[in-house]
Amino acid sequence: MKHFIITGTSRGIGEAIAYQLRSSGHFLHCISRERNTALISNSENMAYYEFDLVQTDAIEALMERIFSQIDQSQVEGLYLINNASMIAPVAPIDAADSSEITRNIQVNLIAPILLTSLFIKYTRELAAEKRVLNISSASAKNLHPGMSLYSAAKAGLDVFTQSVALEQNNSNAPVKIVSIWPGMIDTSLQSEARSMDRAMLPTVELFKQVMESGMLTTPEETAKQIIAFLFKEDIEHGEVVDIYDYSK
Ligand SMILES: NC(=O)c1ccc[n+]([C@@H]2O[C@H](COP(=O)([O-])OP(=O)(O)OC[C@H]3O[C@@H](n4cnc5c(N)ncnc54)[C@H](OP(=O)(O)O)[C@@H]3O)[C@@H](O)[C@H]2O)c1
């Protein structure tokens, strides 16, 4: 059995990944605040955790629960997909509320760091294939005023990925870890950006143009590319991969 721990499976890319990974040889451990009842009722091997990743102090207990469900002697592969994310607060940093700033960094950076740390800890002795895929964003490089937190968190996630890969190179049973920029996808994250006031997001028109010119891909198409990438034999361990380059 291959096990997949996936965050952000209630909608968007994470939901599409979960739907496409369903198979008799796969067990999915799904995490989001909202329970995805449609996904659950259409799946056999699945555990669903309604969990708010802002609660970083509770992530250790969450991973303990998840790993207590996994019989590592029967595992053919273990995968962590850090996909959950939020863009709020979208605002110049001096207009953002302190608690919102903290929430953003908790969900976008601290939670995936903790999940990765615990994933590596729990699988230290496991010789089977182990992979962490961090869903990052080109926003780590392409900066927009009003989106400093999202960009800073994604840039942090990319550097974290690269650093952990160096550590894993010295491990007897290394975890392969990659950051991926998935492109621009028609999800609620994009519609939230498009709905912003220009005072909060001066480049809001760009987000609208991308949508109007049909440049957004579907979550299903993106999930397909991400899954192909996840199982790639020569996966780009330690790299930050732009899906546009990968799909050329
Ligand atoms: N869409 C794009 O154009 C685009 C571009 C570049 C990168 N990305 C990246 O792709 C990934 C998926 O984005 P998406 O577009 O699919 O976003 P989305 O449609 O907004 O979905 C976000 C997912 O994250 C979960 N989530 C958010 N806050 C959470 C929290 N506090 N605790 C637990 N789960 C939480 C949501 O579930 P709940 O609300 O139920 O908790 C939801 O399932 C993100 O990492 C994003 O940065 C997207």
The ligand as an SDF file (V2000), in Angstrom:
LIG
                    3D

 48 52  0  0  0  0  0  0  0  0999 V2000
   -4.4280   28.7380   -7.7860 N   0  0  0  0  0  0  0  0  0  0  0  0
   -3.2860   29.2170   -8.2710 C   0  0  0  0  0  0  0  0  0  0  0  0
   -3.2520   29.9330   -9.2890 O   0  0  0  0  0  0  0  0  0  0  0  0
   -1.9960   28.8840   -7.5800 C   0  0  0  0  0  0  0  0  0  0  0  0
   -0.8130   29.4180   -8.1110 C   0  0  0  0  0  0  0  0  0  0  0  0
    0.3970   29.1120   -7.5060 C   0  0  0  0  0  0  0  0  0  0  0  0
    0.4260   28.2880   -6.4120 C   0  0  0  0  0  0  0  0  0  0  0  0
   -0.7290   27.7800   -5.9080 N   0  0  0  0  0  0  0  0  0  0  0  0
   -0.6280   26.9230   -4.7330 C   0  0  0  0  0  0  0  0  0  0  0  0
   -1.3850   25.7400   -4.9220 O   0  0  0  0  0  0  0  0  0  0  0  0
   -1.8450   25.2560   -3.6500 C   0  0  0  0  0  0  0  0  0  0  0  0
   -3.3320   24.9910   -3.6980 C   0  0  0  0  0  0  0  0  0  0  0  0
   -3.9930   26.2130   -3.9650 O   0  0  0  0  0  0  0  0  0  0  0  0
   -5.4790   26.3050   -4.5390 P   0  0  0  0  0  0  0  0  0  0  0  0
   -5.4250   27.3020   -5.6210 O   0  0  0  0  0  0  0  0  0  0  0  0
   -6.0150   24.9580   -4.7930 O   0  0  0  0  0  0  0  0  0  0  0  0
   -6.1920   26.9960   -3.2770 O   0  0  0  0  0  0  0  0  0  0  0  0
   -7.6840   26.9120   -2.7460 P   0  0  0  0  0  0  0  0  0  0  0  0
   -8.6260   26.5130   -3.8030 O   0  0  0  0  0  0  0  0  0  0  0  0
   -7.9090   28.1910   -2.0210 O   0  0  0  0  0  0  0  0  0  0  0  0
   -7.6210   25.7120   -1.6760 O   0  0  0  0  0  0  0  0  0  0  0  0
   -6.8310   25.8560   -0.5330 C   0  0  0  0  0  0  0  0  0  0  0  0
   -6.9350   24.5970    0.3080 C   0  0  0  0  0  0  0  0  0  0  0  0
   -6.1390   24.8220    1.4760 O   0  0  0  0  0  0  0  0  0  0  0  0
   -6.9160   24.5360    2.6300 C   0  0  0  0  0  0  0  0  0  0  0  0
   -6.5710   25.4070    3.7490 N   0  0  0  0  0  0  0  0  0  0  0  0
   -6.5010   26.7570    3.7490 C   0  0  0  0  0  0  0  0  0  0  0  0
   -6.2850   27.2030    4.9930 N   0  0  0  0  0  0  0  0  0  0  0  0
   -6.2140   26.0980    5.7890 C   0  0  0  0  0  0  0  0  0  0  0  0
   -6.0310   25.9100    7.1780 C   0  0  0  0  0  0  0  0  0  0  0  0
   -5.9000   26.9370    8.0240 N   0  0  0  0  0  0  0  0  0  0  0  0
   -6.0170   24.6440    7.6610 N   0  0  0  0  0  0  0  0  0  0  0  0
   -6.1880   23.5910    6.8330 C   0  0  0  0  0  0  0  0  0  0  0  0
   -6.3640   23.7100    5.5050 N   0  0  0  0  0  0  0  0  0  0  0  0
   -6.3920   24.9540    4.9960 C   0  0  0  0  0  0  0  0  0  0  0  0
   -8.3670   24.7920    2.2020 C   0  0  0  0  0  0  0  0  0  0  0  0
   -9.2490   24.0110    2.9990 O   0  0  0  0  0  0  0  0  0  0  0  0
  -10.2150   24.5970    4.1500 P   0  0  0  0  0  0  0  0  0  0  0  0
  -10.5810   25.9900    3.7820 O   0  0  0  0  0  0  0  0  0  0  0  0
  -11.3580   23.6250    4.1600 O   0  0  0  0  0  0  0  0  0  0  0  0
   -9.3890   24.5040    5.3870 O   0  0  0  0  0  0  0  0  0  0  0  0
   -8.3650   24.3090    0.7590 C   0  0  0  0  0  0  0  0  0  0  0  0
   -8.6330   22.9270    0.7120 O   0  0  0  0  0  0  0  0  0  0  0  0
   -1.4430   26.3210   -2.6340 C   0  0  0  0  0  0  0  0  0  0  0  0
   -0.2460   25.9430   -1.9910 O   0  0  0  0  0  0  0  0  0  0  0  0
   -1.1960   27.5530   -3.4810 C   0  0  0  0  0  0  0  0  0  0  0  0
   -0.2900   28.4540   -2.8910 O   0  0  0  0  0  0  0  0  0  0  0  0
   -1.9380   28.0550   -6.4610 C   0  0  0  0  0  0  0  0  0  0  0  0
  1  2  1  0
  2  3  2  0
  2  4  1  0
  4  5  1  0
  4 48  2  0
  5  6  2  0
  6  7  1  0
  7  8  2  0
  8  9  1  0
  8 48  1  0
  9 10  1  0
  9 46  1  0
 10 11  1  0
 11 12  1  0
 11 44  1  0
 12 13  1  0
 13 14  1  0
 14 15  2  0
 14 16  1  0
 14 17  1  0
 17 18  1  0
 18 19  2  0
 18 20  1  0
 18 21  1  0
 21 22  1  0
 22 23  1  0
 23 24  1  0
 23 42  1  0
 24 25  1  0
 25 26  1  0
 25 36  1  0
 26 27  1  0
 26 35  1  0
 27 28  2  0
 28 29  1  0
 29 30  1  0
 29 35  2  0
 30 31  1  0
 30 32  2  0
 32 33  1  0
 33 34  2  0
 34 35  1  0
 36 37  1  0
 36 42  1  0
 37 38  1  0
 38 39  2  0
 38 40  1  0
 38 41  1  0
 42 43  1  0
 44 45  1  0
 44 46  1  0
 46 47  1  0
M  CHG  2   8   1  16  -1
M  END
$$$$
